[in-house]
Amino acid sequence: MGPVGVLVLGLSCLLLFSIWRQNSGRKKLPPGPTPFPIIGNILQVDIKDFTKSLTKFSKVYGPVFTLYLGMQPTVVLYGYEAVKEALIDHGEEFSGRGQFPLIDKFTKGLGIVFSNGHTWKEMRRFSLMTLRNLGVGKRSIEERVQEEARCLVEELRKTNGSPCDPTFILGCAPCNVICSIVFQNRFDYKDQNFLNLMKKLNENVEIMSSLWIQIYNLFPDLIGYAPGSHKTLLKNIEHIKSYILERVKEHEESLDVNNPRDLIDCFLIKMKQDQENHKEPSEFTNESLTIVASDLFTAGTETTSTTLRYSLLLLLKHPHVTAKVKEEIDNVIGRHRSPCMQDRSQMPYTDAVLHEIQRYIDLLPLSLLHAVTRDVKFRDYIIPKGTTVLTSLTSILHDHKEFPNPEMFDPGHFLDKNGNFKKSDYFMPFSTGKRICAGEGLARMELFLFLTTILQNFNLKSLVDPQDLDITPVLNGLASLPPAYQLSFIPV
């Protein structure tokens, strides 16, 4: 048989296998559109606006349905009730992490964000405990954030009211908070190593949110060898990993087991304890440490800086909202002391604005993929162990019944008729359940302290009429990123 015959036979076998696999697996899964062999439902989905496609399918098949993204079935949960039932009521069964082929090449099942099973539980437990011991949720970490907020203000003063793109400066502040947790100390905004780290982190989020990476993750074996931005992403990740390893070596030389300075020290001490106790195999290795640290930088830097960047754009777009926040800052905090977390309870409008910003921008529309950890019966369907589960956070944050006119930016969504702050169970920008973002408390602290400190010290000036500002997200894949813009920070 010649090469052509072998190719035809191979493709025919793949086609038949795809048809058999899809037909055998669909019987007990939730309903969904009929998939094509090999490519699944790709042609029936608008990859550029995936959320819109999910809304369309939910109207036909209900809040729980199945899509085939390639040959693999993905169960979609659409709306608050379905997501709550899965991630909270059946939390353990839905606590797995779905595959992200490009990232999995780097993490190899390690770390916090993309790990599973025992590794995930060990790393999450260690990270939460260490973050608490290092002051997250306490006054000590609040003081670090306040210090960084003051440094941010000084950096913004250097612009002298000239128009600037705030992307870099707003990225430095949350990155330095993570640096202080992981490396003990913050960096000057002109430090070259810090600049390189910032550049790689920023570039990675843009690449991971691109259409190309979504396609790569559907067909990794086919596209992996082709040129493209996925190569840049992997190169950037290796750079970050190497930088962290250098810092780990420095920590090893100066480690004092009785006086841990930061997360690296705490991890190294746990490594020593496992070695002394002859624990084999141990989850605590240098490679695992680099992945945990990388996870903290990726999750704790870009998500917060992107939200800050989008926040300023929305405040420029809605000057009447900005004016009311500044009035509340003047009344509660004044001009002569730094904002603190205690102030938030006395600032219901500002709190509502911060919640509405996170609801409106819908930073991670599809969250991160989940997977079921065992065969589970869910709403009369059988979802086999390992099946990928996609949760639509957009369907919750933009729910019409909970948030009237959800496409409008309106702080009133989180205020009662008396102007008091109103909580909502539908507020899930950090997801929910066992896989909820471990850094939620830190992120919310940073958003409040950074934004109130900026507005306490500056008036925001748009270069164009606010009505002409474009607030439509770009690269709406993994994350909703704000369009590029410039503004002036005018000292008050």
One Martini backbone bead per residue (centre of mass of N, CA, C, O) as a GRO file, in nm:
protein
  492
    1MET     BB    1   0.095   0.037   0.024
    2GLY     BB    2   0.075   0.354  -0.019
    3PRO     BB    3   0.081   0.666   0.114
    4VAL     BB    4  -0.210   0.740   0.032
    5GLY     BB    5  -0.346   0.487   0.148
    6VAL     BB    6  -0.260   0.531   0.439
    7LEU     BB    7  -0.396   0.807   0.474
    8VAL     BB    8  -0.685   0.719   0.409
    9LEU     BB    9  -0.703   0.499   0.627
   10GLY     BB   10  -0.644   0.681   0.869
   11LEU     BB   11  -0.880   0.883   0.828
   12SER     BB   12  -1.105   0.671   0.834
   13CYS     BB   13  -1.051   0.569   1.121
   14LEU     BB   14  -1.086   0.844   1.260
   15LEU     BB   15  -1.376   0.890   1.168
   16LEU     BB   16  -1.502   0.634   1.293
   17PHE     BB   17  -1.408   0.687   1.582
   18SER     BB   18  -1.555   0.956   1.616
   19ILE     BB   19  -1.842   0.853   1.569
   20TRP     BB   20  -1.843   0.635   1.791
   21ARG     BB   21  -1.772   0.819   2.033
   22GLN     BB   22  -2.008   1.017   2.011
   23ASN     BB   23  -2.246   0.810   2.018
   24SER     BB   24  -2.164   0.662   2.290
   25GLY     BB   25  -2.150   0.938   2.472
   26ARG     BB   26  -2.453   1.076   2.429
   27LYS     BB   27  -2.682   0.916   2.569
   28LYS     BB   28  -2.640   1.047   2.890
   29LEU     BB   29  -2.606   1.316   2.804
   30PRO     BB   30  -2.672   1.608   2.746
   31PRO     BB   31  -2.800   1.792   2.527
   32GLY     BB   32  -2.733   1.878   2.172
   33PRO     BB   33  -2.573   1.942   1.910
   34THR     BB   34  -2.480   1.796   1.629
   35PRO     BB   35  -2.189   1.649   1.556
   36PHE     BB   36  -1.907   1.643   1.392
   37PRO     BB   37  -1.659   1.488   1.285
   38ILE     BB   38  -1.383   1.573   1.493
   39ILE     BB   39  -1.496   1.893   1.515
   40GLY     BB   40  -1.784   1.897   1.591
   41ASN     BB   41  -1.923   2.230   1.685
   42ILE     BB   42  -1.748   2.455   1.556
   43LEU     BB   43  -1.943   2.555   1.313
   44GLN     BB   44  -2.178   2.639   1.544
   45VAL     BB   45  -1.958   2.842   1.651
   46ASP     BB   46  -1.868   3.158   1.783
   47ILE     BB   47  -1.549   3.217   1.867
   48LYS     BB   48  -1.562   3.537   1.901
   49ASP     BB   49  -1.868   3.470   2.047
   50PHE     BB   50  -1.932   3.239   2.267
   51THR     BB   51  -2.158   3.352   2.451
   52LYS     BB   52  -2.373   3.382   2.231
   53SER     BB   53  -2.390   3.080   2.166
   54LEU     BB   54  -2.480   2.984   2.447
   55THR     BB   55  -2.745   3.137   2.452
   56LYS     BB   56  -2.869   2.996   2.208
   57PHE     BB   57  -2.852   2.701   2.317
   58SER     BB   58  -3.016   2.744   2.585
   59LYS     BB   59  -3.292   2.796   2.434
   60VAL     BB   60  -3.299   2.493   2.323
   61TYR     BB   61  -3.155   2.299   2.578
   62GLY     BB   62  -3.093   2.466   2.817
   63PRO     BB   63  -2.881   2.487   3.111
   64VAL     BB   64  -2.798   2.184   3.008
   65PHE     BB   65  -2.528   2.106   2.785
   66THR     BB   66  -2.371   1.974   2.479
   67LEU     BB   67  -2.039   2.005   2.355
   68TYR     BB   68  -1.817   1.968   2.072
   69LEU     BB   69  -1.465   2.025   2.106
   70GLY     BB   70  -1.422   1.833   1.891
   71MET     BB   71  -1.411   1.508   2.039
   72GLN     BB   72  -1.493   1.650   2.304
   73PRO     BB   73  -1.697   1.670   2.565
   74THR     BB   74  -1.902   1.956   2.683
   75VAL     BB   75  -2.040   2.074   2.970
   76VAL     BB   76  -2.294   2.316   3.005
   77LEU     BB   77  -2.340   2.592   3.233
   78TYR     BB   78  -2.647   2.787   3.256
   79GLY     BB   79  -2.674   2.970   3.511
   80TYR     BB   80  -2.719   2.987   3.845
   81GLU     BB   81  -2.854   2.714   3.920
   82ALA     BB   82  -2.657   2.521   3.773
   83VAL     BB   83  -2.392   2.622   3.901
   84LYS     BB   84  -2.467   2.583   4.197
   85GLU     BB   85  -2.538   2.281   4.188
   86ALA     BB   86  -2.253   2.196   4.101
   87LEU     BB   87  -2.029   2.375   4.274
   88ILE     BB   88  -2.186   2.326   4.556
   89ASP     BB   89  -2.375   2.070   4.583
   90HIS     BB   90  -2.132   1.925   4.381
   91GLY     BB   91  -1.833   2.009   4.448
   92GLU     BB   92  -1.650   1.756   4.434
   93GLU     BB   93  -1.730   1.649   4.146
   94PHE     BB   94  -1.658   1.964   4.022
   95SER     BB   95  -1.327   2.005   4.111
   96GLY     BB   96  -1.205   1.981   3.854
   97ARG     BB   97  -0.965   2.031   3.591
   98GLY     BB   98  -0.951   2.123   3.292
   99GLN     BB   99  -0.810   2.115   2.997
  100PHE     BB  100  -0.491   2.302   2.897
  101PRO     BB  101  -0.266   2.215   2.684
  102LEU     BB  102  -0.059   2.450   2.689
  103ILE     BB  103  -0.025   2.466   3.001
  104ASP     BB  104   0.029   2.161   3.058
  105LYS     BB  105   0.316   2.162   2.933
  106PHE     BB  106   0.425   2.324   3.187
  107THR     BB  107   0.288   2.212   3.461
  108LYS     BB  108   0.241   1.896   3.483
  109GLY     BB  109   0.015   1.904   3.726
  110LEU     BB  110   0.098   2.154   3.875
  111GLY     BB  111   0.005   2.347   4.133
  112ILE     BB  112  -0.314   2.520   4.148
  113VAL     BB  113  -0.490   2.586   3.889
  114PHE     BB  114  -0.409   2.301   3.693
  115SER     BB  115  -0.468   2.098   3.901
  116ASN     BB  116  -0.519   1.772   4.067
  117GLY     BB  117  -0.625   1.630   4.330
  118HIS     BB  118  -0.380   1.595   4.554
  119THR     BB  119  -0.212   1.829   4.449
  120TRP     BB  120  -0.425   2.049   4.473
  121LYS     BB  121  -0.489   2.018   4.777
  122GLU     BB  122  -0.202   2.071   4.881
  123MET     BB  123  -0.149   2.351   4.742
  124ARG     BB  124  -0.396   2.500   4.849
  125ARG     BB  125  -0.348   2.459   5.149
  126PHE     BB  126  -0.070   2.589   5.158
  127SER     BB  127  -0.139   2.866   5.033
  128LEU     BB  128  -0.357   2.960   5.231
  129MET     BB  129  -0.184   2.936   5.486
  130THR     BB  130   0.050   3.120   5.394
  131LEU     BB  131  -0.111   3.376   5.335
  132ARG     BB  132  -0.209   3.408   5.624
  133ASN     BB  133   0.076   3.416   5.760
  134LEU     BB  134   0.152   3.677   5.565
  135GLY     BB  135  -0.145   3.858   5.595
  136VAL     BB  136  -0.385   3.766   5.451
  137GLY     BB  137  -0.660   3.940   5.591
  138LYS     BB  138  -0.472   4.145   5.726
  139ARG     BB  139  -0.307   4.425   5.826
  140SER     BB  140  -0.029   4.368   5.691
  141ILE     BB  141  -0.131   4.358   5.391
  142GLU     BB  142  -0.265   4.632   5.391
  143GLU     BB  143   0.000   4.792   5.425
  144ARG     BB  144   0.123   4.702   5.158
  145VAL     BB  145  -0.099   4.820   4.976
  146GLN     BB  146  -0.074   5.110   5.075
  147GLU     BB  147   0.217   5.147   4.990
  148GLU     BB  148   0.166   5.091   4.688
  149ALA     BB  149  -0.037   5.320   4.648
  150ARG     BB  150   0.169   5.547   4.703
  151CYS     BB  151   0.361   5.468   4.472
  152LEU     BB  152   0.155   5.503   4.249
  153VAL     BB  153   0.104   5.804   4.291
  154GLU     BB  154   0.396   5.896   4.239
  155GLU     BB  155   0.403   5.789   3.948
  156LEU     BB  156   0.161   5.962   3.845
  157ARG     BB  157   0.291   6.242   3.900
  158LYS     BB  158   0.517   6.211   3.672
  159THR     BB  159   0.312   6.288   3.434
  160ASN     BB  160   0.199   6.586   3.471
  161GLY     BB  161  -0.090   6.545   3.320
  162SER     BB  162  -0.024   6.368   3.097
  163PRO     BB  163  -0.082   6.167   2.860
  164CYS     BB  164  -0.168   5.811   2.921
  165ASP     BB  165  -0.097   5.475   2.945
  166PRO     BB  166  -0.198   5.265   3.225
  167THR     BB  167  -0.104   4.969   3.201
  168PHE     BB  168   0.175   4.953   3.341
  169ILE     BB  169   0.123   5.094   3.615
  170LEU     BB  170  -0.124   4.906   3.697
  171GLY     BB  171   0.061   4.647   3.699
  172CYS     BB  172   0.276   4.705   3.919
  173ALA     BB  173   0.119   4.701   4.184
  174PRO     BB  174   0.011   4.401   4.202
  175CYS     BB  175   0.289   4.274   4.146
  176ASN     BB  176   0.426   4.384   4.408
  177VAL     BB  177   0.248   4.231   4.604
  178ILE     BB  178   0.340   3.951   4.512
  179CYS     BB  179   0.640   3.997   4.558
  180SER     BB  180   0.612   4.033   4.871
  181ILE     BB  181   0.509   3.737   4.910
  182VAL     BB  182   0.732   3.572   4.746
  183PHE     BB  183   1.013   3.781   4.788
  184GLN     BB  184   0.932   4.021   5.019
  185ASN     BB  185   0.988   4.237   4.792
  186ARG     BB  186   0.983   4.517   4.622
  187PHE     BB  187   0.988   4.724   4.322
  188ASP     BB  188   1.102   4.924   4.112
  189TYR     BB  189   0.962   5.057   3.817
  190LYS     BB  190   1.276   5.045   3.683
  191ASP     BB  191   1.333   4.761   3.710
  192GLN     BB  192   1.437   4.530   3.483
  193ASN     BB  193   1.323   4.265   3.595
  194PHE     BB  194   1.041   4.379   3.640
  195LEU     BB  195   0.984   4.462   3.348
  196ASN     BB  196   1.008   4.178   3.225
  197LEU     BB  197   0.787   4.044   3.391
  198MET     BB  198   0.556   4.230   3.303
  199LYS     BB  199   0.572   4.179   3.000
  200LYS     BB  200   0.514   3.873   3.006
  201LEU     BB  201   0.242   3.877   3.153
  202ASN     BB  202   0.090   4.061   2.955
  203GLU     BB  203   0.135   3.891   2.698
  204ASN     BB  204   0.002   3.625   2.795
  205VAL     BB  205  -0.290   3.725   2.821
  206GLU     BB  206  -0.328   3.805   2.527
  207ILE     BB  207  -0.271   3.527   2.407
  208MET     BB  208  -0.483   3.356   2.580
  209SER     BB  209  -0.726   3.548   2.445
  210SER     BB  210  -0.693   3.427   2.176
  211LEU     BB  211  -0.799   3.256   1.902
  212TRP     BB  212  -0.550   3.073   1.857
  213ILE     BB  213  -0.556   2.930   2.139
  214GLN     BB  214  -0.833   2.803   2.108
  215ILE     BB  215  -0.750   2.628   1.868
  216TYR     BB  216  -0.514   2.481   1.994
  217ASN     BB  217  -0.685   2.342   2.230
  218LEU     BB  218  -0.842   2.161   2.019
  219PHE     BB  219  -0.551   2.102   1.831
  220PRO     BB  220  -0.253   2.036   1.956
  221ASP     BB  221  -0.120   1.813   1.770
  222LEU     BB  222  -0.150   1.981   1.503
  223ILE     BB  223  -0.037   2.284   1.603
  224GLY     BB  224   0.225   2.259   1.780
  225TYR     BB  225   0.436   2.276   1.515
  226ALA     BB  226   0.341   2.544   1.456
  227PRO     BB  227   0.347   2.857   1.407
  228GLY     BB  228   0.312   3.098   1.685
  229SER     BB  229   0.204   3.236   1.988
  230HIS     BB  230   0.259   2.976   2.157
  231LYS     BB  231   0.566   3.006   2.154
  232THR     BB  232   0.581   3.270   2.312
  233LEU     BB  233   0.444   3.173   2.567
  234LEU     BB  234   0.649   2.948   2.642
  235LYS     BB  235   0.892   3.141   2.655
  236ASN     BB  236   0.782   3.321   2.881
  237ILE     BB  237   0.747   3.101   3.094
  238GLU     BB  238   1.048   3.023   3.107
  239HIS     BB  239   1.144   3.297   3.205
  240ILE     BB  240   0.984   3.302   3.471
  241LYS     BB  241   1.097   3.039   3.583
  242SER     BB  242   1.397   3.126   3.590
  243TYR     BB  243   1.361   3.367   3.779
  244ILE     BB  244   1.248   3.207   4.020
  245LEU     BB  245   1.491   3.012   4.053
  246GLU     BB  246   1.693   3.229   4.133
  247ARG     BB  247   1.543   3.307   4.395
  248VAL     BB  248   1.552   3.029   4.525
  249LYS     BB  249   1.862   3.010   4.552
  250GLU     BB  250   1.888   3.257   4.737
  251HIS     BB  251   1.709   3.137   4.964
  252GLU     BB  252   1.875   2.883   5.029
  253GLU     BB  253   2.131   3.048   5.138
  254SER     BB  254   1.927   3.228   5.360
  255LEU     BB  255   1.785   3.022   5.530
  256ASP     BB  256   1.536   3.042   5.804
  257VAL     BB  257   1.332   2.819   5.963
  258ASN     BB  258   1.247   3.037   6.205
  259ASN     BB  259   1.227   3.282   5.957
  260PRO     BB  260   1.002   3.336   5.747
  261ARG     BB  261   0.956   3.573   5.471
  262ASP     BB  262   0.804   3.384   5.254
  263LEU     BB  263   0.686   3.161   5.032
  264ILE     BB  264   0.955   3.028   4.963
  265ASP     BB  265   1.039   2.959   5.249
  266CYS     BB  266   0.792   2.784   5.320
  267PHE     BB  267   0.845   2.574   5.099
  268LEU     BB  268   1.135   2.489   5.181
  269ILE     BB  269   1.055   2.388   5.463
  270LYS     BB  270   0.861   2.167   5.362
  271MET     BB  271   1.076   2.011   5.209
  272LYS     BB  272   1.254   1.943   5.455
  273GLN     BB  273   1.040   1.790   5.615
  274ASP     BB  274   0.995   1.564   5.406
  275GLN     BB  275   1.287   1.463   5.406
  276GLU     BB  276   1.306   1.399   5.714
  277ASN     BB  277   1.034   1.206   5.682
  278HIS     BB  278   1.050   1.040   5.416
  279LYS     BB  279   0.864   1.164   5.192
  280GLU     BB  280   0.727   0.936   4.945
  281PRO     BB  281   0.617   1.133   4.750
  282SER     BB  282   0.661   1.475   4.701
  283GLU     BB  283   0.500   1.783   4.630
  284PHE     BB  284   0.777   1.922   4.727
  285THR     BB  285   0.935   2.110   4.479
  286ASN     BB  286   1.098   2.317   4.273
  287GLU     BB  287   0.901   2.287   4.040
  288SER     BB  288   0.644   2.340   4.205
  289LEU     BB  289   0.727   2.622   4.303
  290THR     BB  290   0.730   2.765   4.025
  291ILE     BB  291   0.428   2.717   3.966
  292VAL     BB  292   0.303   2.855   4.209
  293ALA     BB  293   0.430   3.132   4.158
  294SER     BB  294   0.317   3.167   3.871
  295ASP     BB  295   0.020   3.156   3.953
  296LEU     BB  296   0.024   3.410   4.132
  297PHE     BB  297   0.107   3.608   3.910
  298THR     BB  298  -0.114   3.553   3.703
  299ALA     BB  299  -0.367   3.578   3.902
  300GLY     BB  300  -0.256   3.850   4.076
  301THR     BB  301  -0.202   4.059   3.835
  302GLU     BB  302  -0.375   4.072   3.565
  303THR     BB  303  -0.659   4.075   3.680
  304THR     BB  304  -0.627   4.335   3.848
  305SER     BB  305  -0.511   4.528   3.629
  306THR     BB  306  -0.747   4.498   3.432
  307THR     BB  307  -0.964   4.603   3.624
  308LEU     BB  308  -0.837   4.880   3.670
  309ARG     BB  309  -0.838   4.968   3.373
  310TYR     BB  310  -1.144   4.941   3.336
  311SER     BB  311  -1.231   5.129   3.562
  312LEU     BB  312  -1.121   5.397   3.445
  313LEU     BB  313  -1.286   5.384   3.186
  314LEU     BB  314  -1.568   5.390   3.326
  315LEU     BB  315  -1.519   5.658   3.479
  316LEU     BB  316  -1.487   5.826   3.223
  317LYS     BB  317  -1.769   5.750   3.098
  318HIS     BB  318  -1.885   5.817   3.417
  319PRO     BB  319  -1.862   6.110   3.579
  320HIS     BB  320  -2.101   6.091   3.788
  321VAL     BB  321  -1.982   5.851   3.939
  322THR     BB  322  -1.710   5.973   4.014
  323ALA     BB  323  -1.823   6.209   4.181
  324LYS     BB  324  -1.960   6.032   4.403
  325VAL     BB  325  -1.704   5.889   4.499
  326LYS     BB  326  -1.543   6.147   4.575
  327GLU     BB  327  -1.745   6.243   4.785
  328GLU     BB  328  -1.716   5.995   4.972
  329ILE     BB  329  -1.416   6.030   5.024
  330ASP     BB  330  -1.432   6.312   5.155
  331ASN     BB  331  -1.634   6.230   5.390
  332VAL     BB  332  -1.467   5.971   5.508
  333ILE     BB  333  -1.144   6.037   5.454
  334GLY     BB  334  -1.026   6.253   5.284
  335ARG     BB  335  -0.684   6.404   5.230
  336HIS     BB  336  -0.481   6.304   5.502
  337ARG     BB  337  -0.538   5.990   5.443
  338SER     BB  338  -0.541   5.668   5.402
  339PRO     BB  339  -0.702   5.426   5.287
  340CYS     BB  340  -0.920   5.175   5.435
  341MET     BB  341  -1.111   4.895   5.493
  342GLN     BB  342  -1.300   5.032   5.706
  343ASP     BB  343  -1.435   5.236   5.499
  344ARG     BB  344  -1.627   5.060   5.322
  345SER     BB  345  -1.882   5.044   5.516
  346GLN     BB  346  -1.912   5.381   5.463
  347MET     BB  347  -1.916   5.310   5.123
  348PRO     BB  348  -2.167   5.210   4.934
  349TYR     BB  349  -2.119   5.332   4.653
  350THR     BB  350  -1.830   5.233   4.604
  351ASP     BB  351  -1.896   4.936   4.642
  352ALA     BB  352  -2.099   4.923   4.408
  353VAL     BB  353  -1.903   5.006   4.185
  354LEU     BB  354  -1.704   4.770   4.215
  355HIS     BB  355  -1.913   4.550   4.156
  356GLU     BB  356  -2.009   4.660   3.881
  357ILE     BB  357  -1.746   4.637   3.735
  358GLN     BB  358  -1.716   4.327   3.762
  359ARG     BB  359  -1.982   4.257   3.631
  360TYR     BB  360  -1.959   4.412   3.357
  361ILE     BB  361  -1.675   4.300   3.245
  362ASP     BB  362  -1.642   4.003   3.263
  363LEU     BB  363  -1.343   3.885   3.274
  364LEU     BB  364  -1.440   3.559   3.298
  365PRO     BB  365  -1.681   3.428   3.116
  366LEU     BB  366  -1.577   3.097   3.153
  367SER     BB  367  -1.368   3.078   3.319
  368LEU     BB  368  -1.250   2.776   3.420
  369LEU     BB  369  -1.218   2.465   3.360
  370HIS     BB  370  -1.386   2.183   3.437
  371ALA     BB  371  -1.416   1.859   3.616
  372VAL     BB  372  -1.506   1.543   3.675
  373THR     BB  373  -1.406   1.305   3.932
  374ARG     BB  374  -1.675   1.143   3.865
  375ASP     BB  375  -1.937   0.978   3.827
  376VAL     BB  376  -2.241   1.175   3.757
  377LYS     BB  377  -2.555   1.267   3.869
  378PHE     BB  378  -2.726   1.521   3.661
  379ARG     BB  379  -3.027   1.587   3.589
  380ASP     BB  380  -3.065   1.281   3.461
  381TYR     BB  381  -2.762   1.264   3.409
  382ILE     BB  382  -2.452   1.125   3.279
  383ILE     BB  383  -2.126   1.210   3.395
  384PRO     BB  384  -1.825   1.135   3.316
  385LYS     BB  385  -1.529   1.091   3.407
  386GLY     BB  386  -1.344   1.385   3.293
  387THR     BB  387  -1.545   1.577   3.208
  388THR     BB  388  -1.595   1.869   3.070
  389VAL     BB  389  -1.666   2.194   3.230
  390LEU     BB  390  -1.874   2.477   3.154
  391THR     BB  391  -1.896   2.807   3.293
  392SER     BB  392  -2.128   3.073   3.278
  393LEU     BB  393  -2.077   3.387   3.406
  394THR     BB  394  -2.245   3.570   3.227
  395SER     BB  395  -2.529   3.443   3.297
  396ILE     BB  396  -2.504   3.572   3.590
  397LEU     BB  397  -2.395   3.873   3.565
  398HIS     BB  398  -2.640   3.901   3.318
  399ASP     BB  399  -2.899   3.876   3.472
  400HIS     BB  400  -3.216   4.006   3.429
  401LYS     BB  401  -3.349   3.960   3.711
  402GLU     BB  402  -3.111   4.063   3.897
  403PHE     BB  403  -3.014   4.268   3.643
  404PRO     BB  404  -3.130   4.527   3.525
  405ASN     BB  405  -2.989   4.602   3.253
  406PRO     BB  406  -2.695   4.442   3.216
  407GLU     BB  407  -2.563   4.629   2.975
  408MET     BB  408  -2.554   4.831   3.200
  409PHE     BB  409  -2.397   5.080   3.386
  410ASP     BB  410  -2.509   5.015   3.737
  411PRO     BB  411  -2.480   5.063   4.076
  412GLY     BB  412  -2.786   4.995   4.151
  413HIS     BB  413  -2.750   4.680   4.159
  414PHE     BB  414  -2.605   4.745   4.473
  415LEU     BB  415  -2.875   4.903   4.566
  416ASP     BB  416  -3.102   5.024   4.759
  417LYS     BB  417  -3.356   5.254   4.820
  418ASN     BB  418  -3.147   5.382   5.059
  419GLY     BB  419  -2.832   5.339   4.957
  420ASN     BB  420  -2.755   5.061   5.028
  421PHE     BB  421  -2.581   4.791   5.031
  422LYS     BB  422  -2.627   4.506   4.798
  423LYS     BB  423  -2.635   4.188   4.790
  424SER     BB  424  -2.529   3.903   4.568
  425ASP     BB  425  -2.532   3.573   4.460
  426TYR     BB  426  -2.446   3.659   4.150
  427PHE     BB  427  -2.162   3.736   4.255
  428MET     BB  428  -1.904   3.566   4.030
  429PRO     BB  429  -1.601   3.659   3.932
  430PHE     BB  430  -1.451   3.409   4.113
  431SER     BB  431  -1.654   3.222   4.130
  432THR     BB  432  -1.721   2.892   4.281
  433GLY     BB  433  -1.650   2.693   4.527
  434LYS     BB  434  -1.361   2.498   4.539
  435ARG     BB  435  -1.245   2.692   4.279
  436ILE     BB  436  -1.215   2.941   4.401
  437CYS     BB  437  -1.043   3.209   4.431
  438ALA     BB  438  -0.779   3.240   4.656
  439GLY     BB  439  -0.747   3.579   4.597
  440GLU     BB  440  -1.009   3.744   4.653
  441GLY     BB  441  -0.944   3.921   4.903
  442LEU     BB  442  -0.701   4.066   4.780
  443ALA     BB  443  -0.835   4.185   4.527
  444ARG     BB  444  -1.051   4.356   4.676
  445MET     BB  445  -0.851   4.526   4.832
  446GLU     BB  446  -0.698   4.650   4.593
  447LEU     BB  447  -0.931   4.787   4.447
  448PHE     BB  448  -1.009   4.976   4.674
  449LEU     BB  449  -0.730   5.112   4.746
  450PHE     BB  450  -0.638   5.205   4.464
  451LEU     BB  451  -0.888   5.369   4.368
  452THR     BB  452  -0.922   5.562   4.611
  453THR     BB  453  -0.635   5.680   4.596
  454ILE     BB  454  -0.654   5.797   4.315
  455LEU     BB  455  -0.919   5.974   4.365
  456GLN     BB  456  -0.794   6.138   4.602
  457ASN     BB  457  -0.543   6.263   4.401
  458PHE     BB  458  -0.731   6.257   4.131
  459ASN     BB  459  -0.824   6.363   3.819
  460LEU     BB  460  -1.002   6.247   3.545
  461LYS     BB  461  -0.893   6.277   3.196
  462SER     BB  462  -1.021   6.289   2.894
  463LEU     BB  463  -0.944   6.314   2.542
  464VAL     BB  464  -1.247   6.265   2.514
  465ASP     BB  465  -1.556   6.232   2.491
  466PRO     BB  466  -1.724   6.016   2.686
  467GLN     BB  467  -1.928   5.928   2.457
  468ASP     BB  468  -1.665   5.828   2.268
  469LEU     BB  469  -1.601   5.597   2.438
  470ASP     BB  470  -1.462   5.279   2.422
  471ILE     BB  471  -1.588   4.967   2.607
  472THR     BB  472  -1.516   4.737   2.429
  473PRO     BB  473  -1.407   4.437   2.426
  474VAL     BB  474  -1.111   4.253   2.376
  475LEU     BB  475  -1.023   3.946   2.333
  476ASN     BB  476  -1.288   3.745   2.386
  477GLY     BB  477  -1.188   3.485   2.568
  478LEU     BB  478  -1.062   3.435   2.851
  479ALA     BB  479  -1.049   3.757   2.847
  480SER     BB  480  -1.168   4.085   2.921
  481LEU     BB  481  -1.042   4.348   2.745
  482PRO     BB  482  -0.957   4.658   2.719
  483PRO     BB  483  -0.923   4.911   2.540
  484ALA     BB  484  -0.726   5.133   2.426
  485TYR     BB  485  -0.605   5.416   2.629
  486GLN     BB  486  -0.619   5.760   2.741
  487LEU     BB  487  -0.500   5.971   3.018
  488SER     BB  488  -0.534   6.211   3.284
  489PHE     BB  489  -0.356   6.302   3.585
  490ILE     BB  490  -0.502   6.533   3.805
  491PRO     BB  491  -0.415   6.703   4.055
  492VAL     BB  492  -0.582   6.810   4.371
   0.00000   0.00000   0.00000
